[in-house]
Amino acid sequence: MASEYRAGLKDGLAIGVGYFSVSFTFGILAVNGGLSALTAGLISLTNLTSAGQFAGLTVILAHGSLVELALTQLVINIRYALMGISLSQKLDSSFRTPQRLLTAYGITDEIFAVASAQPGLISAAYLAGLIVIAFFGWTLGTVLGAAAGQILPELITNAMGIVLYAMFLAIVLPAAKKSKGILLAALLAAGCSVLFRYGFPAVSSGFAVIICAVAAAAAGALLFPVPEEQEASAT
């Protein structure tokens, strides 16, 4: 069990380092937006979702309603439920209810990808190693970023905001090169966001995110459906 846990830590090291850099920016943006370092840290402590947290932060700083915040998180993070269902087929007999709850908390895109790529079934100890190092990377990065945001010059903290856009580009571009549907969805989402920003400024940012995400995903699914044989090979 200990060796499997160490294997999970080793395989998750790159994830933890990547999460640290992204969450460092999240901490800076949260503090610059008016949140306390404690609040920023608690957000990352109780969540493990980069895109969801950045989108949620946008709604919070725009003084959006709790309904907007909840719907935004539902739309952005609903994919984790599908990942959990898929990953449940690779869990071995060591998983009990506590381990399944831990897994439900810790599933992210990167953790799901690494765990799914493992040959055969995976143990609770291995998945715990993956989740623990990602958790510490994400939470520690947020806390340190929030602290740095209070002492670094404004010019530097503002420049750190570019990391957020670089992160999204790093996620979207490789997938968009392989799939016209993903490219279309990304372009539609960006165009829709611009439309709401300048054409319908009365619509709050929270609802704009929800509408753009659902519309772009629906258009991509309708115009570029995934063939059944490709779906079967991906599971």
C-alpha positions in Angstrom: 0.0 0.0 0.0 2.8 2.4 0.9 4.5 1.7 -2.5 1.3 2.4 -4.3 0.9 5.7 -2.4 4.4 6.7 -3.3 3.7 5.9 -6.9 0.7 8.2 -6.8 2.8 11.0 -5.4 5.4 10.5 -8.0 3.0 10.5 -10.9 1.2 13.5 -9.5 4.3 15.6 -8.9 4.0 17.4 -12.2 0.3 18.1 -11.5 1.1 19.6 -8.1 3.8 21.9 -9.6 1.4 23.0 -12.4 -1.4 23.6 -9.9 1.0 25.6 -7.7 1.8 28.1 -10.5 -1.9 28.5 -11.6 -3.3 28.8 -8.0 -0.6 31.4 -7.2 -2.2 33.6 -9.8 -5.6 32.8 -8.4 -4.5 34.0 -4.9 -3.1 37.2 -6.4 -6.3 38.0 -8.3 -8.5 37.2 -5.3 -6.6 39.6 -3.0 -6.4 42.3 -5.7 -10.2 42.0 -6.1 -10.8 42.7 -2.5 -10.9 39.2 -0.9 -8.8 38.4 2.1 -6.0 36.0 2.0 -7.9 33.7 4.4 -10.9 33.7 2.1 -8.8 32.9 -0.9 -7.2 30.1 0.9 -10.5 28.6 2.1 -11.9 28.7 -1.4 -9.0 26.6 -2.7 -9.1 24.4 0.4 -12.7 23.4 -0.2 -12.5 23.3 -4.0 -10.1 21.7 -6.4 -11.2 23.2 -9.7 -9.2 25.8 -11.5 -11.6 26.9 -14.2 -14.5 26.8 -11.7 -12.7 28.9 -9.2 -11.6 31.5 -11.7 -15.1 31.7 -13.1 -16.6 31.8 -9.5 -14.1 34.6 -8.6 -15.4 36.6 -11.6 -18.9 36.3 -10.3 -18.0 37.1 -6.7 -16.0 40.2 -7.6 -18.9 41.4 -9.9 -21.2 41.0 -6.9 -23.3 38.4 -8.6 -26.0 36.5 -6.9 -25.7 33.1 -5.3 -27.9 31.6 -8.0 -25.5 32.9 -10.7 -22.6 31.5 -8.7 -24.2 28.1 -8.3 -25.3 27.8 -11.9 -21.8 28.8 -13.1 -20.2 26.1 -11.1 -22.8 23.5 -12.2 -22.2 24.3 -15.9 -18.4 24.4 -15.6 -17.9 21.5 -13.2 -20.5 19.0 -14.3 -17.9 17.2 -16.3 -16.4 15.9 -13.1 -19.5 13.8 -12.5 -19.0 12.1 -15.8 -15.3 11.6 -15.1 -16.2 10.1 -11.7 -18.6 7.6 -13.4 -15.9 6.6 -15.9 -13.2 6.3 -13.3 -15.3 4.2 -11.0 -14.9 1.3 -13.5 -11.1 1.3 -12.7 -11.3 1.2 -8.9 -10.2 -2.0 -7.2 -11.7 -3.7 -4.1 -9.7 -1.5 -1.7 -12.2 1.3 -2.2 -14.8 1.8 0.5 -17.2 4.7 1.1 -14.6 7.1 2.6 -12.2 6.5 -0.2 -14.9 7.1 -2.8 -15.8 10.4 -1.1 -12.1 11.4 -1.2 -12.0 10.5 -4.9 -15.2 12.5 -5.6 -13.5 15.6 -4.0 -10.2 15.1 -5.8 -11.1 14.4 -9.4 -9.8 17.0 -11.8 -9.0 16.8 -15.5 -5.4 16.0 -14.9 -5.9 13.5 -12.1 -8.6 11.8 -14.2 -6.2 11.6 -17.2 -3.3 10.1 -15.2 -5.5 7.7 -13.3 -7.3 6.5 -16.5 -4.1 5.9 -18.3 -2.9 3.4 -15.7 -3.0 -0.2 -16.8 -5.5 -2.3 -15.0 -7.3 -1.4 -11.8 -6.0 1.4 -9.5 -5.9 1.2 -5.7 -7.2 3.7 -3.1 -3.6 4.4 -2.0 -2.4 5.3 -5.5 -5.3 7.6 -6.1 -4.8 9.2 -2.7 -1.2 10.0 -3.6 -2.3 11.7 -6.8 -5.0 13.8 -5.0 -2.9 14.7 -2.0 0.0 16.2 -3.9 -2.4 18.1 -6.2 -4.3 19.3 -3.2 -1.2 20.7 -1.5 0.1 22.3 -4.7 -3.2 24.0 -5.3 -3.9 25.2 -1.8 -0.3 26.2 -1.0 0.0 28.1 -4.2 -3.2 30.1 -3.4 -2.1 31.0 0.1 1.4 32.1 -1.1 -0.1 34.0 -4.1 -2.5 35.8 -1.8 0.3 36.7 0.6 2.4 37.9 -2.3 -0.4 40.0 -3.7 -0.4 42.0 -0.6 3.3 42.9 -0.7 4.3 42.8 -4.4 4.2 46.0 -6.5 0.9 46.5 -8.4 2.7 46.3 -11.7 3.9 42.8 -11.0 0.6 41.5 -9.6 -1.3 42.9 -12.6 1.2 41.2 -15.0 0.6 37.8 -13.2 -3.0 38.0 -14.5 -1.7 37.0 -17.9 -0.9 33.5 -16.5 -4.7 32.9 -16.4 -5.1 33.5 -20.1 -2.0 31.4 -20.9 -3.5 28.5 -18.9 -6.7 28.6 -20.9 -4.7 28.8 -24.2 -2.6 25.8 -23.1 -5.8 23.8 -22.4 -7.7 24.8 -25.5 -5.1 25.0 -28.3 -3.8 21.4 -28.3 -7.4 20.0 -28.3 -8.5 22.5 -30.9 -5.8 21.4 -33.3 -7.2 17.8 -33.1 -10.9 18.6 -33.2 -12.9 21.0 -35.3 -15.7 20.8 -32.8 -13.6 22.0 -30.0 -12.2 24.8 -32.1 -15.7 25.9 -33.1 -16.9 25.7 -29.5 -13.9 27.8 -28.3 -14.4 30.4 -31.0 -18.2 30.6 -30.4 -17.6 31.0 -26.6 -15.1 33.8 -27.2 -17.4 35.5 -29.7 -20.4 35.1 -27.4 -18.5 36.6 -24.5 -17.5 39.6 -26.5 -21.1 40.1 -27.6 -22.3 40.1 -24.1 -19.5 42.3 -22.9 -20.1 45.1 -25.5 -23.6 44.4 -26.9 -25.5 43.5 -23.7 -23.6 45.0 -20.8 -26.7 44.8 -18.6 -26.4 41.0 -18.5 -24.2 40.1 -15.4 -20.9 38.3 -16.0 -22.2 35.2 -14.2 -25.1 34.6 -16.5 -23.0 35.5 -19.5 -20.6 32.8 -18.7 -23.4 30.3 -18.3 -25.1 31.2 -21.6 -21.9 31.3 -23.6 -20.7 27.9 -22.2 -24.0 26.1 -22.8 -24.5 27.7 -26.3 -20.9 26.9 -27.5 -21.1 23.3 -26.1 -24.5 22.7 -27.7 -23.3 24.1 -31.1 -20.2 21.9 -31.0 -22.2 18.8 -30.1 -24.8 19.4 -32.9 -22.4 20.3 -35.7 -19.6 17.9 -34.8 -21.1 14.9 -32.9 -18.6 12.3 -31.7 -19.1 9.0 -33.6 -20.3 6.1 -31.5 -17.2 4.0 -32.3 -14.9 6.8 -31.1 -16.9 7.2 -27.9 -16.5 3.4 -27.3 -12.8 3.5 -27.9 -12.3 6.4 -25.4 -14.0 4.6 -22.5 
